């Protein structure tokens, strides 16, 4: 079949194949016509966008695609690895900080009494499995060192309670066992006590105090968008009456101090069935729990605003068990623990034979072995640093879910009122801004805090890596210590991961590519790629690009499509031994001023006309094509064993260039 042609002038015909027209460089007239044609296409594509004056901007990546600047780093643990060096530096500073009586200035964010909290931290990566065991740090407080019922020194196999990290396991178990139709079933169809008409704290079943159980689905609960109360009974940390009762404060004193009314035994909210059982340390069965929950008013209408809720995940676990006819314990074990070889993870307290590895706080030893009952799906799992590394790499590597399901799961579902935070199912999504470039890296995290245990699980899909923090102790600063550790690790590791990704990209993709000898031996086409450490514009930088004798980098046509340079390649698709990159320019700007409070205010004042809309690369990806192929598309064929590129195909130019060794 003959190749298609485009006639742009009476005496000039453009042929997209590399035949006779590619034996000699384009004539000046042809090049001029091509430039005019592409400029015309570019103007048509952008006619509705107010372009920013490029000369007034310095290089930055504020409008790059959401995602990586390079393929994920593969070397996190060698002596040359920038990640390993960063890890050694920060853990050495942490060791010194914990041993010193005076705070370390570089770690001033960490509370000075951090030594009183036992904790374990560790990094993991799907491309460097050694990281999971070699990049760990552990601190044992005197409190745990004196334990007589559990371990006296923590390591990667010490068994902690992980608290609300459990919620991630609950959602994953649901993704592995529930159909889309089941996810969308309302709770009123699944849990009988929630289907009874008139179950409401209001006199009207349709009033604002009535929870619409027929509208709340399991998917809404997983995304913290069900609008159900945070806790399902008056027994949480926020219940004033229970707190005062435990402190032996009289009802009269409560009324005098707060202005609240006296206890009313006829009020169904005052005496939910589970309250008396829990006060006696007795387990609460599902039915009385649900009866009490049915009377609670909603916090929001479903799918309107995210609201953290332990109760929602208790309900989700009960609904999953009802739909699958399997206990949540069975789902955890069969769907997650066993396939990922998490032999030290449990949804009930570990057997006493493993207590030599259990992190048991002496002053709260009963808390460790307390049965989870119906609340296991909200915060009942026990695990280790090594097992969480197996879990994290299992998620990032799509070991259980199909890759497209994993990518869908690792996305925000709703937003909070802070620009840096979003909410997933059940991810607490944090947006890290790199200091030099303004590039955003999204972290999919889940925190946990219950009793004397606090924790974090952090996944960074862009780098196919993550870290976890587990802690135990009675210190009032335990939660603050763990949060500070999260910040310290983030500030040290994310720049190192980005820089190491650049180093690996230079090794695997950098260098010169040229037309192969043979049928197109006379074709004058060359591509030279490099990376620039700590640049404002991360990515594979194109330093030279000659196509059939034409200097593409200096052509008006490229500038009209991608804006000014430096021109960079960003990875977009990785599959079957090939990696696709897309070319982007550097027309967008990020400076300290644009990231300041005033800069953000100005951006909000120009949502429709500002650079955020006018030059965001996602708006224009693949907008310019030549005979159906993206002009800015580059496809590298990669050796699967070494990860090194062997050549690159430019589909629009109908040419493959071979990497020179």
C-alpha positions in Angstrom: 0.0 0.0 0.0 1.4 3.4 -1.0 2.4 5.8 1.8 0.2 8.8 2.3 1.3 12.2 1.0 0.6 15.8 1.9 0.9 18.4 -0.8 1.8 21.8 0.7 2.8 23.6 -2.5 2.5 23.1 -6.2 6.1 21.9 -6.5 6.8 20.3 -3.1 5.5 16.9 -1.9 6.3 15.6 1.6 6.8 11.9 1.9 6.7 10.5 5.5 8.8 7.4 4.6 12.6 7.4 4.5 13.2 6.9 0.8 14.5 9.2 -1.9 13.4 12.4 -0.1 15.6 11.3 2.8 18.8 10.8 1.0 19.4 14.6 0.8 18.6 17.3 3.3 15.4 19.2 2.8 15.7 22.3 0.5 15.4 25.7 2.2 12.0 26.1 0.6 10.8 22.7 1.9 12.0 23.5 5.4 10.3 26.9 5.3 7.0 25.3 4.2 7.3 22.7 7.0 7.9 25.5 9.6 4.9 27.4 8.3 2.7 24.4 8.3 3.6 23.3 11.9 3.3 26.9 13.2 -0.2 27.1 11.6 -1.2 23.8 13.3 0.2 25.0 16.6 -1.7 28.2 16.5 -4.9 26.4 15.7 -4.4 24.1 18.6 -3.8 26.9 21.0 -6.2 29.5 19.7 -8.3 29.3 23.0 -5.2 29.6 25.3 -3.6 32.9 26.4 0.1 32.1 26.1 2.5 33.6 28.6 5.5 35.6 27.4 8.2 32.9 27.5 11.1 35.3 27.7 9.9 36.5 31.1 10.0 33.0 32.5 13.0 31.0 33.8 13.1 27.2 33.3 10.9 25.1 35.5 8.6 22.1 35.4 5.5 23.5 37.0 3.4 22.3 34.1 5.1 18.9 33.3 3.0 15.8 33.2 2.0 14.4 36.5 4.5 11.6 37.0 8.2 10.8 36.8 11.0 12.8 35.2 13.0 9.6 34.7 12.4 5.9 34.9 12.5 4.8 38.5 16.0 4.4 40.1 17.4 0.9 40.2 20.3 1.4 42.5 19.4 2.3 46.1 22.0 0.3 48.0 25.4 0.3 46.3 28.2 2.3 47.8 27.9 4.8 44.9 24.1 5.1 45.3 23.0 8.6 46.2 20.0 7.1 48.0 22.3 4.9 50.1 24.5 7.9 50.9 21.5 9.9 52.0 20.2 7.0 54.1 23.6 6.7 55.9 23.8 10.4 56.5 20.3 10.8 57.9 20.5 7.7 60.1 23.9 8.7 61.4 22.5 12.1 62.4 19.5 10.4 63.9 21.8 8.1 66.0 23.7 11.1 67.3 20.5 13.0 68.0 19.1 10.1 70.1 22.3 9.7 72.0 22.8 13.3 72.8 21.3 15.4 75.6 21.2 18.4 73.3 19.1 18.5 70.1 20.7 18.1 66.7 20.2 21.2 64.7 19.7 19.3 61.5 16.9 17.2 63.2 15.4 20.0 65.3 11.9 19.0 64.1 12.2 15.7 66.1 11.1 16.1 69.7 14.1 16.1 72.1 12.6 13.1 74.1 12.4 10.9 71.0 14.7 8.4 72.7 11.7 7.5 74.9 9.8 6.1 71.9 10.8 2.8 70.3 10.7 2.8 66.5 11.7 1.1 63.3 12.1 2.7 59.9 12.9 1.1 56.6 13.0 1.8 52.9 12.0 -0.5 50.1 12.0 -0.6 46.3 10.8 -3.0 43.6 14.0 -2.4 41.5 16.4 -3.0 44.4 15.1 -5.7 46.7 18.2 -5.5 48.9 16.9 -2.1 50.2 14.2 -3.8 52.2 16.7 -5.4 54.6 19.8 -3.2 54.3 18.2 0.2 54.6 16.6 -0.1 58.1 17.1 1.8 61.3 15.9 0.8 64.7 15.8 2.4 68.1 14.8 0.6 71.3 13.7 2.8 74.2 14.5 2.0 77.8 10.8 1.2 78.2 10.9 -1.7 75.7 14.4 -2.7 76.8 12.9 -3.5 80.2 10.0 -5.5 78.9 9.5 -8.9 80.5 6.8 -10.2 78.2 8.1 -9.2 74.7 11.2 -8.3 72.8 13.9 -6.2 74.5 15.5 -5.0 71.2 13.6 -4.2 68.0 14.6 -5.2 64.5 13.1 -5.8 61.1 11.2 -8.8 62.3 9.7 -7.3 65.5 5.9 -7.4 65.6 4.1 -4.1 66.2 0.5 -3.2 66.1 0.2 -1.1 62.9 -3.2 0.5 63.8 -5.0 2.2 60.9 -2.5 1.1 58.3 -4.9 -1.8 58.4 -7.4 0.2 56.4 -5.1 -0.2 53.3 -5.3 -4.0 53.7 -9.0 -3.8 54.0 -9.4 -1.9 50.8 -7.0 -4.2 49.0 -8.8 -7.3 50.2 -12.0 -5.7 48.8 -10.4 -4.9 45.4 -9.3 -8.6 45.2 -12.7 -10.1 46.1 -15.5 -7.7 45.3 -17.0 -7.0 41.8 -17.7 -3.5 40.7 -21.4 -4.1 41.3 -20.7 -5.3 44.8 -18.7 -2.2 45.5 -21.7 -0.1 44.6 -24.3 -1.9 46.7 -25.7 0.3 49.5 -25.2 -0.8 53.1 -29.0 -1.0 53.6 -29.0 -4.0 51.2 -26.1 -5.8 53.0 -26.4 -5.2 56.7 -29.9 -5.8 58.0 -29.9 -3.4 61.1 -29.2 -0.5 58.7 -32.2 -1.4 56.5 -34.9 -1.0 59.2 -37.1 2.0 58.4 -37.0 4.7 61.1 -33.5 3.9 62.3 -32.6 7.5 63.0 -31.8 9.9 65.8 -34.4 12.3 64.4 -38.1 12.2 64.5 -38.1 12.4 60.7 -36.6 9.6 58.7 -35.6 12.2 56.0 -34.2 14.9 58.3 -30.6 16.1 58.5 -30.0 13.8 61.5 -31.0 10.7 59.5 -28.2 8.8 57.8 -29.1 7.7 54.3 -27.9 4.1 54.5 -29.5 3.3 51.1 -27.1 5.8 49.5 -23.9 4.8 51.3 -21.9 2.2 49.3 -18.8 0.2 50.2 -16.9 2.2 47.7 -17.9 5.4 49.5 -16.7 4.0 52.8 -13.3 2.9 51.3 -12.7 6.5 50.1 -13.7 8.1 53.4 -16.7 9.7 51.6 -19.6 7.8 53.3 -20.4 10.6 55.6 -20.8 8.2 58.6 -19.7 9.2 62.1 -16.0 8.9 62.9 -16.6 6.4 65.7 -19.6 4.1 65.9 -20.3 4.3 69.6 -19.7 6.6 72.6 -16.4 5.0 73.4 -13.8 6.8 71.4 -11.2 9.3 72.6 -13.7 12.1 71.8 -16.5 10.9 74.0 -16.6 13.3 76.9 -19.0 11.3 79.1 -16.8 8.2 79.0 -13.6 10.2 79.6 -15.1 11.9 82.7 -16.4 8.6 84.0 -13.0 7.0 83.7 -11.5 10.0 85.5 -14.2 9.7 88.2 -15.6 13.1 87.4 -19.2 13.6 88.5 -22.0 14.3 86.1 -22.7 17.6 87.9 -19.1 18.7 87.4 -19.3 17.9 83.7 -22.5 19.9 83.4 -21.0 22.8 85.3 -17.8 22.8 83.2 -19.3 22.3 79.8 -23.0 23.4 79.9 -24.0 20.0 78.6 -27.3 18.4 79.7 -27.5 15.5 82.2 -27.7 11.8 81.1 -31.0 10.8 79.5 -31.6 7.0 79.6 -34.4 7.3 77.1 -32.2 8.8 74.4 -31.0 6.0 72.1 -27.8 7.8 71.4 -26.9 7.9 75.1 -27.0 4.1 75.6 -25.9 2.3 72.4 -25.9 -1.5 72.9 -22.1 -1.8 72.6 -21.2 0.9 75.2 -21.9 -1.2 78.3 -20.2 -4.3 76.8 -17.0 -2.4 76.0 -17.0 -0.7 79.4 -16.8 -4.3 80.8 -14.0 -5.2 78.3 -16.4 -7.6 76.6 -16.4 -8.0 72.8 -19.2 -6.2 70.9 -21.0 -8.4 68.3 -21.9 -7.1 64.9 -25.7 -6.8 65.4 -25.7 -4.6 68.6 -23.0 -2.5 67.1 -25.0 -1.9 63.9 -28.1 -1.1 65.9 -26.2 1.6 67.7 -24.6 2.9 64.6 -28.0 3.1 62.8 -29.1 5.9 65.2 -26.1 8.1 64.7 -26.6 11.2 62.5 -24.3 11.6 59.4 -21.4 14.0 59.3 -21.9 14.7 55.6 -24.0 13.4 52.7 -22.2 10.5 50.9 -19.7 11.6 48.3 -19.8 15.3 49.4 -16.7 15.8 51.6 -14.0 13.4 52.9 -14.2 12.7 56.6 -11.9 10.3 58.4 -13.9 7.5 60.0 -12.9 4.4 61.9 -16.5 3.4 62.0 -16.7 3.5 58.2 -14.0 0.8 58.0 -15.7 -1.3 60.7 -18.8 -1.2 58.5 -16.8 -1.9 55.4 -15.3 -5.0 57.0 -18.7 -6.2 58.2 -20.2 -5.6 54.7 -17.3 -7.4 53.0 -17.7 -10.4 55.2 -21.4 -10.5 54.5 -21.0 -10.2 50.8 -18.2 -12.8 50.4 -19.4 -15.1 53.2 -15.8 -15.1 54.6 -14.5 -13.5 57.7 -12.2 -10.5 57.3 -9.5 -12.6 59.0 -9.8 -15.2 56.2 -9.7 -12.5 53.5 -6.5 -10.9 54.9 -4.8 -14.3 55.2 -5.8 -15.8 51.9 -5.8 -12.7 49.7 -2.8 -10.8 51.1 -0.6 -12.4 53.9 -0.1 -15.8 52.2 0.5 -14.6 48.6 2.9 -11.9 49.7 4.7 -14.3 52.2 3.9 -12.0 55.1 4.4 -14.8 57.7 4.8 -12.4 60.6 1.5 -10.5 60.0 -1.7 -11.2 61.8 -5.2 -9.9 62.1 -5.6 -11.3 65.7 -2.9 -11.1 68.4 0.1 -13.3 67.5 0.5 -16.6 69.2 2.4 -16.3 72.5 5.2 -18.5 71.0 6.1 -15.4 69.0 6.1 -13.0 71.9 9.9 -13.0 71.9 9.5 -10.8 68.8 6.4 -8.8 70.0 6.8 -5.1 70.8 4.9 -5.0 74.1 4.9 -1.8 76.1 5.1 -3.0 79.8 2.7 -0.3 81.1 0.1 -1.3 78.5 0.8 -5.0 77.9 -2.9 -5.8 77.9 -3.3 -3.5 74.9 -1.1 -5.7 72.7 -3.1 -8.9 73.2 -6.5 -7.3 73.2 -8.8 -9.0 70.7 -9.8 -6.9 67.7 -13.3 -8.3 67.3 -15.4 -6.5 64.7 -13.0 -3.6 64.6 -10.2 -5.5 63.0 -10.9 -4.1 59.5 -10.3 -0.6 60.9 -7.1 -1.0 62.8 -6.4 -4.5 64.0 -3.4 -5.8 62.0 0.0 -6.7 63.6 3.0 -6.7 61.3 6.8 -6.1 61.0 9.0 -3.7 59.1 10.1 -6.5 56.7 6.5 -7.7 56.1 5.4 -4.1 55.3 8.2 -3.9 52.8 6.8 -7.1 51.2 3.4 -5.5 51.2 4.6 -2.2 49.7 6.6 -3.8 47.0 3.7 -6.2 46.3 1.4 -3.2 45.7 3.9 -1.2 43.6 4.8 -4.3 41.6 1.1 -5.2 41.0 1.8 -8.7 42.5 -1.9 -9.1 43.4 -3.9 -6.6 41.3 -3.7 -6.1 37.6 -1.4 -3.2 36.8 -4.2 -1.0 35.5 -6.1 -1.7 38.8 -3.1 -0.7 40.8 -2.7 2.5 38.9 -6.4 3.3 39.4 -6.1 2.6 43.1 -3.1 4.8 43.5 -5.0 8.0 42.6 -6.8 10.6 44.7 -10.6 10.3 45.0 -11.3 13.7 46.6 -9.5 16.7 47.9 -9.1 18.4 51.3 -9.0 22.2 51.8 -5.1 22.1 51.7 -3.4 22.1 48.3 -0.8 19.6 49.5 -3.2 16.9 50.6 -5.8 14.7 48.9 -7.7 11.6 49.9 -7.7 8.2 48.2 -9.2 4.8 49.1 -8.0 5.1 51.9 -4.8 6.9 51.0 -3.7 10.1 52.6 -2.1 11.7 49.6 0.7 14.1 50.1 2.2 16.3 47.4 6.0 16.9 47.8 7.4 19.9 45.9 11.1 19.6 44.8 12.9 22.7 45.9 15.0 23.4 42.7 12.4 22.6 40.0 9.0 22.9 41.6 8.3 19.3 40.3 5.6 17.6 42.3 6.0 14.0 43.6 2.9 12.4 45.0 3.2 10.1 48.1 0.4 7.6 48.9 0.5 7.3 52.6 -1.5 5.8 55.5 -1.0 6.7 59.1 -1.9 4.7 62.2 -2.3 5.6 65.8 -4.0 3.5 68.5 -3.2 3.0 72.2 0.5 3.0 72.5 1.3 2.4 68.8 1.8 4.9 65.9 2.8 4.1 62.3 3.1 5.3 58.7 3.2 3.4 55.4 4.4 5.5 52.5 4.3 4.5 48.8 6.0 6.6 46.1 4.8 5.2 42.8 7.0 7.5 40.8 10.1 5.9 42.1 8.5 2.4 42.7 9.7 2.8 46.3 8.5 3.7 49.7 9.2 3.5 53.4 7.4 2.6 56.6 7.7 3.7 60.3 6.5 1.6 63.2 6.6 2.8 66.8 5.5 2.0 70.4 5.7 3.7 73.7 3.8 5.6 76.4 5.5 9.0 75.6 3.0 11.7 75.0 5.2 12.8 72.1 5.1 9.4 70.4 2.8 10.5 67.5 4.8 13.7 67.1 8.1 11.7 66.9 6.7 9.4 64.2 5.4 12.4 62.2 8.7 14.2 62.5 10.5 11.1 61.3 8.2 11.1 58.3 9.3 14.6 57.4 13.0 13.9 58.0 12.9 10.9 55.8 11.0 12.7 53.1 13.3 15.6 53.0 16.3 13.4 52.8 15.1 10.6 50.5 13.0 12.2 47.8 15.8 14.5 46.5 18.1 11.5 46.6 15.7 9.2 44.8 15.2 11.9 42.1 19.0 12.4 41.7 19.6 8.7 41.6 16.9 8.3 39.0 18.8 10.9 36.9 22.1 9.0 37.4 20.5 5.7 36.3 18.8 7.4 33.3 22.1 8.8 32.1 23.7 5.4 32.4 20.8 3.6 30.7 19.6 6.1 28.1 22.2 8.8 27.8 24.6 9.1 24.9 24.5 9.4 21.1 22.0 7.7 18.8 22.5 7.7 15.1 21.1 6.1 11.9 22.3 2.6 11.5 24.6 1.6 8.7 22.9 -0.2 5.8 20.0 0.9 3.7 19.9 4.4 5.3 23.7 4.7 5.7 23.6 8.1 4.1 20.9 9.5 6.4 22.2 12.3 8.5 20.2 11.8 11.7 21.6 12.0 15.2 20.2 12.4 18.7 22.3 13.2 21.8 20.8 12.8 25.3 22.2 13.7 28.7 21.0 14.5 32.2 21.8 17.5 34.3 22.1 17.0 38.1 20.1 19.4 40.2 18.7 21.1 37.2 15.5 23.3 37.2 14.3 21.1 34.3 14.7 17.4 35.1 14.4 14.8 32.4 16.6 13.4 29.6 17.9 16.6 28.0 18.3 16.7 24.2 21.6 18.5 23.5 21.7 17.7 19.8 19.0 16.5 17.3 19.7 16.3 13.6 17.0 14.8 11.4 17.9 14.2 7.8 20.3 17.1 7.9 17.9 19.5 9.7 18.8 20.9 13.0 15.5 20.3 14.8 16.5 22.0 18.1 16.9 25.3 16.4 13.9 25.0 14.1 10.9 27.4 14.6 8.6 24.4 14.2 9.8 22.7 17.4 9.6 26.0 19.3 6.0 26.6 18.0 4.9 23.1 19.3 6.9 22.7 22.5 8.0 26.2 23.5 11.6 27.2 24.3 14.2 24.7 25.5 15.9 23.0 27.0 14.0 20.2 25.5 13.5 17.1 27.6 12.2 13.6 27.3 9.8 12.4 30.1 8.9 8.7 30.4 5.2 7.9 29.8 4.7 4.2 29.0 6.9 1.2 30.0 5.9 -2.2 28.5 7.4 -5.3 26.9 11.0 -4.1 26.7 10.1 -0.7 25.3 9.9 2.7 27.1 8.0 5.6 25.5 9.1 9.2 26.2 7.4 12.4 25.3 9.3 15.6 24.5 8.4 18.7 26.6 9.9 22.2 26.6 10.6 24.4 29.5 8.2 27.3 29.0 6.7 26.9 32.5 8.4 28.6 35.4 8.8 27.8 39.1 10.7 30.0 41.5 10.7 30.7 45.2 8.3 33.5 44.4 5.8 31.4 42.6 5.7 28.9 45.5 5.3 31.6 48.1 2.0 32.5 49.6 1.8 35.6 47.4 2.7 33.5 44.3 0.0 31.0 45.1 -2.5 33.8 45.6 -1.6 35.2 42.2 -2.0 31.8 40.6 -5.5 31.5 42.2 -6.3 35.0 40.7 -5.4 33.7 37.3 -6.9 30.2 37.1 -8.2 30.7 33.6 -5.6 33.0 32.1 -2.4 32.1 34.1 0.4 29.8 33.2 -1.1 26.9 35.1 -3.8 26.7 32.4 -2.0 28.1 29.4 1.1 26.0 29.3 0.3 22.8 31.2 1.8 19.9 29.2 -1.0 17.5 29.8 -3.3 19.7 27.7 -1.1 19.4 24.6 0.3 15.9 24.7 0.2 14.3 21.3 -1.5 17.3 19.9 1.0 17.6 17.0 1.2 14.6 14.8 2.6 13.7 11.4 0.7 11.1 9.4 -0.8 9.8 12.6 2.3 9.6 14.8 3.1 12.1 17.5 5.9 14.5 16.5 7.2 14.5 20.1 7.1 10.7 20.7 10.3 8.7 21.2 10.3 5.0 21.8 13.4 3.3 23.2 13.9 -0.5 22.9 15.6 -1.7 26.1 17.5 -4.7 27.0 15.5 -6.4 29.7 18.4 -7.9 31.6 20.5 -4.7 31.8 17.9 -2.0 31.5 20.0 -0.2 28.9 18.6 1.3 25.8 19.8 -0.2 22.5 18.1 2.2 20.2 15.3 4.7 19.8 12.5 4.9 17.2 10.9 8.3 16.3 7.6 7.2 14.8 6.7 10.5 13.2 10.1 10.6 11.5 9.9 6.9 10.4 13.4 6.2 11.6 15.2 4.1 14.2 18.5 5.4 15.6 21.0 3.0 17.2 22.7 3.8 20.4 26.5 4.1 20.1 28.6 2.2 22.6 
